[in-house]
Amino acid sequence: MKFIIQSTDKASNARAGVLETAHGEIKTPIFMPVGTAANVKAVHMRDLVDDVKAQIILGNTYHLYLRPGTEIIHKAGGLHKFIGWDRPMLTDSGGYQVYSLTDIRKLKEEGVTFQSHIDGSKHMFSPENVMDTQRMLGADIIMAFDECTPYPCEYDYARNSMDITHRWLKRCFDRFNTTEPLYGYEQNLFPIVQGSVYNDLRKESAEMISSFGAEGNAIGGLSVGEPHEMMYEMTGLVCDILPKDKPRYLMGVGTPANILESIALGVDMFDCVMPTRNGRNGMIFTKNGFINMLNNKWKDDYSLLDEEGTSFVDRQYSRAYVRHLFKAGELLGGMIASLHNLAFYMWLVGEAGEQIKAGTFSSWKDTMVKKVTTRL
C-alpha cells in the first residue's frame, strides 16, 4: 500500500492525497460507507458505485464472524467476491462491538469471551484469532484488536485498557507477520490509538502505535459520548504525533461538521452509520442544512431534496414525495434517504479535497460547518 500526499492546507493540518491498495486507488480525505453485515443497509451495490461513487466500504468482523460465518465467506473466495465488490475494503476488528456488549462479555489478558447477540452462544476473540478471521475475510485494510473505553471513564480504567490494547497489538502484529494473505493480494494492518480523553494517555498511545511503523494508523475510542470539543482536542493531539506520511483514520466519526473539523486537524479517513441510519429514520443532510422529512412543513414542498445536490435522487425526487413515502411506511423512503445521504457525504469529503488543493479549504470549511449544522 502506498499513500501519496498531494496537497496540504496552509491554514490548518488538512491534506489531500491518494491511497493505493490492491483493489484500486482511494482519494483522501475519504468517507467509508458502513456495510456491517456484508451490505450497506438499504443501498444496492450498483448504486454505491454509480451514484454514491463510494471508493471503499467497511465490513465488521464481529457480525460477519457470527453470520454468515467466516467459513462461508472463505469458501466464496473472500468478502469481495461474496458481496460482489471489486473496490477497496476495510474490516473493523470487532473491538467496538464487543465493547458494546458490556453485560454479556468478559475481558481478560487472553482476549474477550462474549455471548452472541443473535442466539446467546458463547465465543472468544483474541488478537490471534481476530487476525486469522480478517485474513479469511480478505479486506485490503484490517484493524488491530483493541478495547474501546466508554465515556465517561475513570483514569485507572483508561490506563489499564490502553495497556492491554498495546499488549494485544504486539500479538496482532506477531500473528499478522507470521501468516500470509489467502487470496493473492496484500493486506495492511492498522493499529488503533486509545487512551480515552486523557492527554497523557493519548500521547503515550500515539507514540506506541507509531513505533510499529504500520502502513496507516487509526484513532479509536472517540465519538462515544464525549463533547465534540474534547473529541477535537484528542484528535488534534494524536494527529500531531502520528506519522505525517501515513493515512490517519478516525473511527466512527461522524456528523458532517465533525468530519470537516477533523479533516482540518489532519484526519484522512472516516466511517459512520449516521448517513444510512439517520436516513432510514427520515433525516436528510444537504449542503444548506439538515431536514427532518417527517415534519409537516414538507408535505407540499415540491422542491428537490437538495437543490444544489449532485446525486440522481436530488434531481428526481421532491421533498413532498419522500415525506409521503416515510409517512406511508414505504421502504423506498429509507432507500432514497440513505442513498442521498451517502452521496452527500461523498460529495463533502471530495469537495474538501478540492478545496485543499485550491488553497481555500479553511474559509470554505468555516462556511460549510455553519451550513451543515443548520436545521431547515
Buried (B, 14 or more C-beta within 10 A) or exposed (E): BEBEBEBBBEEBBBBBBBBBBBBEBBBBBBBBBBBBBBBBBBBEBEBBBEBBBBBBBBBBBBBBBBEBEBEEBBEBEBBBBBBEBEBBBBBBBBBBBBBBBEEEBEBEEEBBBBBBEEEEEEBEBBBBBBBBBBBBBBBBBBBBBBBBBBBEBEEEBBBBBBBBBBEBBBBBBEBBEEEEEBBEEEBBBBBBBBBBBBEEBBBBBBEBBBEBEBBBBBBBBBBBEBEBEBBBBBBBBBBEBBBEEBBBBBBBBBBBBBBBBBBBBBBBBBBBBBBBBBBBEBBBBBBEBBBBBEBEEBEEBEEBBBEEBBBBBBEEBBBBBBBBBBBEEEEBBBBBBBBBBBBBBBBBBBBBBBBBBEEEBBEBBEEBBEBBEEEE
